[in-house]
Amino acid sequence: MAEPEDVAAGMGALIPGGGALSMAMAAMDKSMGAKAMAEVTRSADRLVESAKSGGFRVTKEGADPIIKVLEEFIERAGKMANEMKVFDQAPPLGDHEYGKKVSRYLHEAANDERSARAALHSLRIILGKSREALLRASNQYQEHEGSMLDDIKKLGN
């Protein structure tokens, strides 16, 4: 009997985004594993701290185009995260024991710390922190934060 990993690799047509997802997950595991993503997140934290302490500054004109791109990618990553909600439950692969075993394996693989979902979550955090650092470095953070609070208050009315 084949191992679940072997079956999962050959089931691209049965899993939404299967073939492409398998390839993307393998590529991310090699290039941006959990350790690498954690280090990039720590670097983003250091960038925010540096901006808070005045360790680097950038003009509003220099920061704005980069902030705009970061916001676009944050929005895209959010949409991708919504599309991955298909992995909230195990795929129905039959009522037999092997189908249940493969289904469990696929669900776990789609949701563990090495999954595309985990990498996307980390990416969203990194992009958000990078955006915050640029807002702080260009002295736009307080202004932006106040604007967001005003928008939230308007939603409540």
C-alpha positions in Angstrom: 0.0 0.0 0.0 1.3 3.5 -0.9 2.1 6.0 1.8 -0.2 9.0 2.2 2.6 11.3 1.1 2.8 9.4 -2.2 -0.9 9.4 -2.7 -1.2 13.1 -1.8 1.5 14.0 -4.4 -0.5 12.3 -7.1 -3.9 13.8 -6.1 -3.4 17.3 -7.5 -6.6 17.0 -9.5 -8.7 16.1 -6.5 -7.5 18.9 -4.2 -8.5 22.5 -5.0 -5.2 24.1 -6.2 -3.6 20.7 -5.7 -0.7 20.5 -8.2 0.2 24.2 -7.9 -0.3 24.1 -4.2 2.0 21.1 -3.7 4.7 22.8 -5.8 4.3 26.1 -3.9 4.5 24.4 -0.6 7.6 22.5 -1.5 9.3 25.7 -2.8 8.4 27.7 0.3 9.6 24.9 2.5 13.0 25.0 0.8 13.3 28.8 0.6 11.2 30.1 3.4 10.9 27.4 6.1 9.6 28.2 9.5 13.1 29.1 10.8 13.7 31.5 7.9 10.3 33.1 8.3 10.9 33.6 12.0 14.2 35.3 11.3 12.6 37.6 8.8 9.9 38.4 11.3 12.6 39.2 13.9 14.3 41.5 11.3 11.0 43.3 10.8 10.7 43.7 14.5 14.2 45.2 14.6 13.3 47.5 11.8 10.2 48.8 13.7 12.3 49.3 16.8 14.9 51.2 14.9 12.3 53.5 13.4 10.8 54.1 16.8 14.1 55.1 18.2 15.0 57.3 15.3 17.6 54.8 14.0 16.5 55.5 10.5 14.4 58.1 8.8 13.0 58.5 5.4 11.1 61.3 3.7 7.4 61.0 3.2 8.0 61.2 -0.5 10.5 58.3 -0.3 8.3 56.2 1.9 4.9 56.6 0.3 5.5 54.6 -2.8 6.9 51.7 -0.8 4.1 51.9 1.7 1.6 51.8 -1.1 3.2 48.6 -2.5 3.3 47.0 0.9 -0.4 47.8 1.4 -1.2 46.3 -2.0 0.6 43.1 -1.0 -1.0 43.0 2.4 -4.4 43.2 0.7 -3.5 40.5 -1.8 -2.2 38.3 1.0 -5.5 38.8 2.8 -7.4 37.7 -0.3 -5.2 34.6 -0.6 -5.7 33.8 3.1 -9.5 33.9 2.4 -9.1 31.5 -0.5 -7.2 29.1 1.7 -10.2 28.7 3.9 -10.9 25.6 1.8 -8.3 23.9 4.0 -10.3 24.6 7.2 -11.7 21.1 6.8 -10.3 17.8 5.6 -11.2 16.9 2.0 -13.8 14.2 1.6 -11.9 11.3 0.1 -14.3 8.5 0.9 -15.5 6.6 3.9 -12.9 3.9 3.7 -10.0 3.8 6.1 -7.4 4.7 3.5 -9.4 7.7 2.3 -9.8 8.9 5.8 -6.1 8.5 6.5 -5.1 10.5 3.4 -7.7 13.1 4.1 -6.3 13.6 7.6 -2.8 13.8 6.3 -3.7 16.4 3.7 -5.5 18.5 6.2 -2.6 18.4 8.6 -0.1 19.2 5.9 -2.2 22.2 4.7 -2.4 23.6 8.2 1.0 22.8 9.9 3.8 25.3 10.6 5.4 24.4 7.2 2.2 25.0 5.2 1.5 27.7 2.7 -1.1 29.1 5.1 1.6 29.5 7.8 4.0 31.1 5.4 1.2 33.5 4.2 0.4 34.4 7.8 4.0 35.2 8.5 4.3 37.2 5.3 1.3 39.3 6.3 2.9 40.0 9.7 6.2 40.9 8.0 4.6 43.2 5.5 2.6 44.9 8.2 5.7 45.5 10.4 7.6 46.8 7.4 4.8 49.2 6.6 4.7 50.3 10.3 8.5 50.9 10.2 8.2 53.1 7.1 5.3 55.0 8.6 7.3 55.6 11.8 10.5 56.5 9.9 8.7 59.1 7.8 6.8 60.5 10.9 3.5 59.5 9.4 2.6 56.8 12.0 0.8 59.0 14.5 -1.1 60.8 11.7 -2.1 57.4 10.2 -3.0 55.9 13.5 -5.3 58.9 14.3 -6.9 58.7 10.9 -7.6 55.0 11.4 -9.2 55.7 14.9 -11.4 58.4 13.3 -12.5 55.8 10.6 -13.3 53.2 13.3 -15.3 55.8 15.3 -17.3 56.7 12.1 -18.1 53.0 11.6 -19.6 52.8 15.2 -22.0 55.7 14.5 
